Amino acid sequence: MGISNKVVISVLGVILSAASLSAFAFTGQNLAGNAKVSIESARTIALKTYPGKITDEELEQEKGGSGLRYSFDIKNGQVTHEVGVDAKTGAVLENSTEGTHPD
């Protein structure tokens, strides 16, 4: 294998690594520096509140609590719940059934 082939393979490896990291990003990640509760902890809190599979997650500025919350859509069977966790205190701010058109 020549040097140019090794360079191409190395560059492809870097690109694929970067692409896989972005798959772990969540909407609102730019606000994470303002959160005192990590997304991992917020996930745990949300899943204790409503067990199931997280289908969507975001960090958003929204009225209520500290004004910064993680919002999780959690599916269990045919039902999807939205669970909101305050990003500064870890308090559950919302636990409601999603309508037919989740946001």
C-alpha positions as CSV (number, residue, x, y, z in Angstrom):
1,M,0.0,0.0,0.0
2,G,1.5,3.3,-1.1
3,I,1.7,6.5,1.0
4,S,-1.1,8.1,-1.0
5,N,-3.4,5.2,-0.3
6,K,-2.6,5.4,3.4
7,V,-3.4,9.2,3.4
8,V,-6.7,8.6,1.7
9,I,-7.6,5.9,4.2
10,S,-6.6,8.1,7.1
11,V,-8.6,11.0,5.7
12,L,-11.7,8.8,5.3
13,G,-11.3,7.5,8.8
14,V,-11.3,11.1,10.2
15,I,-14.4,12.0,8.1
16,L,-16.3,8.9,9.2
17,S,-15.3,9.5,12.8
18,A,-16.6,13.1,12.7
19,A,-19.8,11.9,11.0
20,S,-20.5,9.3,13.7
21,L,-19.9,11.9,16.5
22,S,-22.5,14.2,15.0
23,A,-25.0,11.3,15.3
24,F,-24.7,11.7,19.1
25,A,-25.4,15.4,19.0
26,F,-28.8,16.7,20.1
27,T,-30.9,19.7,19.2
28,G,-29.9,22.6,21.4
29,Q,-26.5,21.3,22.2
30,N,-25.2,24.9,21.9
31,L,-27.1,25.6,25.1
32,A,-25.4,22.8,27.0
33,G,-22.9,25.1,28.6
34,N,-25.7,26.8,30.5
35,A,-27.1,23.5,31.9
36,K,-26.1,22.2,35.3
37,V,-27.6,18.8,34.7
38,S,-26.0,16.7,31.9
39,I,-28.1,15.2,29.2
40,E,-27.2,11.7,30.4
41,S,-28.6,12.6,33.9
42,A,-31.6,14.2,32.3
43,R,-32.2,11.0,30.2
44,T,-32.1,8.9,33.4
45,I,-34.6,11.2,35.2
46,A,-36.9,11.2,32.1
47,L,-36.8,7.4,31.8
48,K,-37.6,6.9,35.5
49,T,-40.5,9.3,35.0
50,Y,-41.8,7.4,32.0
51,P,-40.1,4.2,31.0
52,G,-39.7,3.5,27.3
53,K,-37.5,4.3,24.3
54,I,-36.4,7.9,23.7
55,T,-37.2,8.8,20.2
56,D,-36.3,12.5,20.3
57,E,-34.5,14.8,22.6
58,E,-33.6,18.5,22.7
59,L,-32.3,21.2,25.0
60,E,-34.4,24.3,24.7
61,Q,-35.3,27.6,26.3
62,E,-38.9,27.5,27.4
63,K,-41.0,29.1,30.0
64,G,-41.2,27.3,33.4
65,G,-38.6,26.3,35.9
66,S,-35.2,27.8,35.2
67,G,-36.2,28.5,31.6
68,L,-33.8,25.9,30.2
69,R,-35.1,22.3,29.8
70,Y,-34.4,19.0,28.2
71,S,-37.4,17.7,26.3
72,F,-37.7,14.0,25.6
73,D,-40.2,12.1,23.5
74,I,-40.4,8.7,25.0
75,K,-42.3,5.9,23.3
76,N,-43.8,3.0,25.2
77,G,-46.0,0.7,23.0
78,Q,-48.2,2.9,20.9
79,V,-48.1,5.9,23.4
80,T,-45.5,8.7,23.2
81,H,-45.0,10.9,26.2
82,E,-43.1,14.2,26.4
83,V,-41.1,14.5,29.5
84,G,-39.4,17.9,30.3
85,V,-36.5,18.0,32.7
86,D,-35.2,21.3,34.1
87,A,-31.6,21.6,32.9
88,K,-30.5,23.5,36.0
89,T,-32.3,21.6,38.8
90,G,-33.2,18.2,37.4
91,A,-36.9,18.7,38.3
92,V,-39.5,17.1,36.1
93,L,-41.4,20.0,34.5
94,E,-43.6,18.1,32.1
95,N,-45.0,14.5,31.8
96,S,-47.7,14.5,29.2
97,T,-49.1,12.3,26.4
98,E,-48.1,13.6,23.0
99,G,-50.9,14.3,20.6
100,T,-51.2,12.9,17.1
101,H,-48.8,15.6,15.8
102,P,-45.8,15.8,18.2
103,D,-43.6,18.8,17.8
